[in-house]
Amino acid sequence: MVELNWRDSVVMVSFMASIAGLLLLGDKRESKLAGERTLSEETLIEMSFTYWIVYCISFFGLKLHLPEDSWWLLSLKLTTVLSYLLTASSILSLPLQRMAVRRVED
């Protein structure tokens, strides 16, 4: 059995929260609040949630006992790093996109 430490628990909770966030975004798209956000903002938020879900899955995939020279292990490591960086870039570009939209409106 795999032992879970505090970081594993945090990643598991954030995995569930990302799924809930995607579900809530799908519900809000049909409501009146969808007009407050632009399509690009919604896309950036969805991308950050989706990339984080991929990160969580690959993070827990690294917990499997795989041979050290396995291509599967290398693929999981690469996926973990790329999805983490894509999540960070999506989150960081959201305020920049909002500033660009405000500047165009003014």
C-alpha positions as CSV (number, residue, x, y, z in Angstrom):
1,M,0.0,0.0,0.0
2,V,1.2,3.5,-0.9
3,E,1.7,5.9,2.0
4,L,0.2,9.3,1.5
5,N,1.9,12.3,3.1
6,W,0.5,15.8,3.5
7,R,1.5,16.9,0.0
8,D,-0.4,13.9,-1.5
9,S,-3.5,14.9,0.4
10,V,-3.3,18.5,-0.8
11,V,-2.9,17.3,-4.4
12,M,-5.9,15.0,-4.0
13,V,-8.1,17.7,-2.6
14,S,-7.0,20.1,-5.3
15,F,-7.8,17.5,-7.9
16,M,-11.4,17.3,-6.6
17,A,-11.6,21.1,-6.4
18,S,-10.5,21.4,-10.1
19,I,-13.2,19.0,-11.2
20,A,-15.7,20.9,-9.2
21,G,-14.4,24.1,-10.7
22,L,-14.9,22.8,-14.2
23,L,-18.4,21.7,-13.4
24,L,-19.2,25.1,-12.0
25,L,-17.8,26.8,-15.0
26,G,-20.1,24.7,-17.2
27,D,-23.1,25.7,-15.1
28,K,-22.3,29.4,-15.2
29,R,-21.8,29.4,-18.9
30,E,-25.6,28.9,-19.3
31,S,-26.5,31.6,-16.7
32,K,-26.5,35.4,-16.7
33,L,-23.1,35.6,-15.2
34,A,-21.4,34.4,-18.4
35,G,-21.8,37.9,-19.9
36,E,-19.5,39.4,-17.2
37,R,-16.5,37.4,-18.4
38,T,-15.1,37.3,-21.9
39,L,-14.6,34.1,-23.8
40,S,-10.8,34.3,-23.5
41,E,-11.0,34.6,-19.7
42,E,-13.3,31.6,-19.5
43,T,-10.9,29.7,-21.7
44,L,-7.9,30.6,-19.5
45,I,-9.7,29.5,-16.4
46,E,-10.8,26.2,-18.0
47,M,-7.3,25.6,-19.2
48,S,-5.8,26.1,-15.8
49,F,-8.3,23.7,-14.2
50,T,-7.7,21.1,-17.0
51,Y,-3.9,21.4,-16.8
52,W,-4.0,21.0,-13.0
53,I,-6.1,17.8,-13.4
54,V,-3.5,16.4,-15.8
55,Y,-0.8,17.4,-13.3
56,C,-2.6,15.6,-10.4
57,I,-3.1,12.4,-12.5
58,S,0.5,12.3,-13.6
59,F,1.7,13.2,-10.0
60,F,-0.1,10.1,-8.7
61,G,1.1,8.1,-11.7
62,L,4.6,8.8,-10.4
63,K,3.7,7.0,-7.2
64,L,3.5,3.7,-9.0
65,H,6.4,1.4,-8.8
66,L,7.8,1.6,-12.3
67,P,11.3,0.5,-13.4
68,E,13.8,3.4,-13.4
69,D,14.6,3.0,-17.1
70,S,11.0,2.8,-18.2
71,W,9.8,5.1,-21.0
72,W,6.5,5.2,-19.1
73,L,8.2,6.8,-16.1
74,L,10.0,9.3,-18.3
75,S,6.7,10.2,-20.0
76,L,5.0,10.7,-16.6
77,K,7.8,13.0,-15.4
78,L,7.7,15.1,-18.6
79,T,3.9,15.3,-18.4
80,T,4.1,16.4,-14.8
81,V,6.5,19.2,-15.5
82,L,4.8,20.4,-18.6
83,S,1.3,20.4,-17.1
84,Y,2.6,22.3,-14.0
85,L,4.2,25.0,-16.2
86,L,1.1,25.3,-18.4
87,T,-1.0,25.7,-15.3
88,A,1.2,28.4,-14.0
89,S,1.3,30.2,-17.3
90,S,-2.5,30.1,-17.6
91,I,-2.9,31.5,-14.2
92,L,-0.4,34.2,-14.7
93,S,-1.8,35.3,-18.1
94,L,-5.3,35.8,-16.7
95,P,-4.6,39.2,-15.0
96,L,-2.5,40.2,-18.1
97,Q,-5.5,39.5,-20.3
98,R,-7.8,41.5,-18.0
99,M,-5.5,44.5,-18.1
100,A,-5.3,44.3,-21.9
101,V,-9.1,44.2,-22.2
102,R,-9.5,47.2,-19.9
103,R,-6.9,49.1,-21.9
104,V,-8.8,48.5,-25.1
105,E,-12.1,49.6,-23.6
106,D,-10.6,52.9,-22.4
